[in-house]
Every structure is written in structure tokens, then in C-alpha cells.
Amino acid sequence: MAAIDDDDRPKKKVTHEIGQELTLLSVEELAARVQLLRDEIGRLEADMAKKRASRSAADQFFKK
């Protein structure tokens, strides 16, 4: 039976839970979580901008 290399195992997806205990995480793991949250903030801000633009267009269309 062949041994499984660490590279062959599926990698666990990095997730973060608000309020999660951080003491057991390494600096690299913390940096990955920070980047994950920054990416999510960017995604949320982009969606807000799209929704504001749609709302503004609708307001202009229905403006009296």
C-alpha cells in the first residue's frame, strides 16, 4: 500500500467565523484570514455599488 503524500490530499478551504478563537492560528493563517475578509468586503462593496446604481436609475425613471 502506497503512502499518501500531503500534496495529494485535498486542501481544506480557509474559512473564518466572526468571533472565532485566534490563539491557535499561525501568523500565516491569520494573514490568509485577513485576505479572505478583505476579498469579501470588496465583493460586498461592489454589490452595494451595483444596487445603488440600479436604485438611482429607478429613482430617475420614476421621478416626477
C-alpha positions in Angstrom: 0.0 0.0 0.0 1.5 3.4 -1.1 1.7 6.2 1.4 -0.3 9.3 0.6 1.7 12.4 0.3 0.5 15.6 1.9 0.4 17.2 -1.6 -2.1 14.6 -2.8 -4.6 15.2 0.0 -7.4 17.7 -0.7 -6.7 21.1 0.8 -9.1 22.4 3.4 -10.8 25.6 2.3 -9.9 28.6 4.5 -12.9 29.9 6.3 -13.4 32.4 9.1 -16.1 32.7 11.7 -16.7 36.0 13.3 -15.6 35.8 17.0 -13.5 32.7 16.3 -10.7 31.9 18.8 -7.5 33.1 17.2 -4.8 31.9 19.7 -4.1 28.6 17.9 -3.7 30.2 14.4 -0.2 31.0 13.0 0.7 34.3 11.5 0.3 32.9 8.0 -3.1 31.5 8.9 -4.1 34.9 10.3 -2.8 36.7 7.1 -4.9 34.3 5.0 -8.0 35.1 7.0 -7.4 38.8 6.7 -7.1 38.5 2.9 -10.2 36.3 2.8 -12.1 39.0 4.7 -10.7 41.8 2.5 -11.8 40.0 -0.6 -15.3 39.5 0.9 -15.5 43.2 1.8 -14.6 44.1 -1.8 -17.3 41.7 -3.1 -19.9 43.2 -0.7 -18.9 46.8 -1.6 -19.1 46.0 -5.4 -22.6 44.5 -4.9 -23.7 47.6 -2.9 -22.5 49.9 -5.7 -24.5 47.9 -8.3 -27.6 48.1 -6.2 -27.2 51.8 -5.6 -26.8 52.4 -9.3 -29.9 50.3 -10.0 -31.8 52.2 -7.4 -30.6 55.6 -8.7 -31.7 54.6 -12.2 -35.1 53.6 -11.0 -35.4 56.8 -8.9 -34.6 58.9 -12.0 -37.0 56.9 -14.2 -39.9 57.3 -11.7 -39.0 60.9 -10.7 -41.9 63.3 -11.1 
